[in-house]
Amino acid sequence: MTIQTVVIPVEGEPYQANVHGPSKLGDFLNKTVGGWFEAIDLEDGNSMFLNEEGKLMGLARNELATSYARSVIFPSDYIAGDVVIAGPPKGSSGRISSASVHAFEQWMESRIEQVIEVK
């Protein structure tokens, strides 16, 4: 099974990453967010995975991810470091929906130009 995700880095453009097999997801999340991860459930039914100690580690503020998660985090809070969006909630085996990818693309007013394969 391929799990579609969207990566929102602090620097650079968001991109889609296809993770081939649920057993690879944990390692992919650890590597991408730079350590242990936690999930935030988003209003669109997907989950945002981020470094659970990102602020303590001094990771840079992720403006795009913070803006995307604004409706589910405290007004004064922010997202630190690179994040991964996957679905359904809690990152269960499944795919981020095409509608969610499309909504994200529209929200950020550009398109995902890069797709990587994680095998």
C-alpha positions as CSV (number, residue, x, y, z in Angstrom):
1,M,0.0,0.0,0.0
2,T,1.2,3.5,-0.9
3,I,0.6,6.3,1.6
4,Q,0.4,9.7,0.1
5,T,1.7,12.5,2.2
6,V,2.5,16.2,1.8
7,V,5.7,17.6,3.4
8,I,5.8,21.3,4.4
9,P,9.4,22.2,5.0
10,V,10.4,25.4,6.8
11,E,12.4,26.4,3.8
12,G,11.4,25.6,0.2
13,E,8.2,24.5,-1.4
14,P,5.8,21.8,-0.1
15,Y,6.0,18.5,-1.9
16,Q,4.2,15.2,-2.1
17,A,5.9,12.1,-0.8
18,N,4.6,8.6,-1.5
19,V,5.6,6.2,1.3
20,H,5.5,2.6,0.0
21,G,4.2,0.5,2.9
22,P,2.9,1.3,6.3
23,S,6.0,-0.1,7.9
24,K,8.1,2.7,6.3
25,L,5.9,5.5,7.6
26,G,7.4,5.8,11.1
27,D,11.0,6.0,9.8
28,F,9.9,8.5,7.1
29,L,8.2,10.7,9.7
30,N,11.2,10.5,12.1
31,K,13.6,11.5,9.4
32,T,11.5,14.2,7.9
33,V,10.6,16.0,11.2
34,G,14.0,15.4,12.7
35,G,13.1,13.2,15.7
36,W,10.2,11.8,17.6
37,F,6.9,13.0,16.2
38,E,3.4,13.9,17.4
39,A,0.2,14.3,15.5
40,I,-2.3,17.2,15.3
41,D,-5.7,16.3,13.9
42,L,-6.6,18.8,11.2
43,E,-10.1,20.0,10.3
44,D,-9.9,18.4,6.9
45,G,-9.7,14.9,8.5
46,N,-5.9,14.5,8.0
47,S,-3.1,14.7,10.6
48,M,-0.1,16.9,10.7
49,F,3.0,15.2,12.1
50,L,5.7,17.4,13.7
51,N,8.7,17.1,15.9
52,E,7.3,16.8,19.5
53,E,10.3,18.7,20.9
54,G,10.7,21.1,18.0
55,K,10.3,24.3,20.0
56,L,12.6,23.0,22.8
57,M,15.2,22.2,20.2
58,G,14.9,25.7,18.7
59,L,13.6,24.6,15.3
60,A,12.6,27.4,13.1
61,R,9.0,28.5,13.0
62,N,7.1,27.0,10.0
63,E,4.9,29.8,8.9
64,L,3.0,27.8,6.2
65,A,2.3,24.9,8.5
66,T,1.3,27.3,11.3
67,S,-1.1,29.1,9.1
68,Y,-2.6,25.8,7.8
69,A,-3.1,24.5,11.4
70,R,-4.3,27.8,12.8
71,S,-7.9,26.6,13.4
72,V,-6.7,23.7,15.6
73,I,-3.9,25.3,17.6
74,F,-4.0,28.1,20.2
75,P,-3.9,31.6,18.8
76,S,-0.5,32.3,20.3
77,D,0.9,28.9,19.3
78,Y,3.0,28.0,16.3
79,I,4.4,25.0,14.5
80,A,8.2,24.5,14.6
81,G,10.2,22.6,12.0
82,D,9.3,20.6,9.0
83,V,6.0,18.7,9.0
84,V,4.2,15.9,7.2
85,I,0.5,15.8,6.5
86,A,-1.0,12.4,6.1
87,G,-4.5,10.9,6.5
88,P,-6.8,9.7,7.8
89,P,-6.6,11.0,11.4
90,K,-3.7,9.7,13.6
91,G,-1.9,8.6,10.4
92,S,-3.7,5.3,10.1
93,S,-2.9,3.3,7.0
94,G,-4.5,5.2,4.2
95,R,-4.1,8.0,1.8
96,I,-4.4,11.7,2.0
97,S,-7.4,12.3,-0.2
98,S,-7.1,13.9,-3.6
99,A,-9.6,16.5,-2.4
100,S,-7.3,17.3,0.5
101,V,-4.3,17.6,-1.7
102,H,-6.3,19.9,-4.0
103,A,-7.6,22.0,-1.1
104,F,-4.1,22.3,0.2
105,E,-2.8,23.4,-3.2
106,Q,-5.6,26.0,-3.5
107,W,-5.0,27.2,0.1
108,M,-1.3,27.8,-0.5
109,E,-2.0,29.3,-3.9
110,S,0.5,27.2,-5.8
111,R,0.9,23.6,-6.7
112,I,3.0,20.7,-5.5
113,E,5.6,20.4,-8.1
114,Q,7.8,17.6,-6.7
115,V,6.8,14.0,-5.9
116,I,9.4,11.7,-4.2
117,E,9.1,8.0,-3.7
118,V,10.1,6.5,-0.3
119,K,10.9,2.8,-0.7
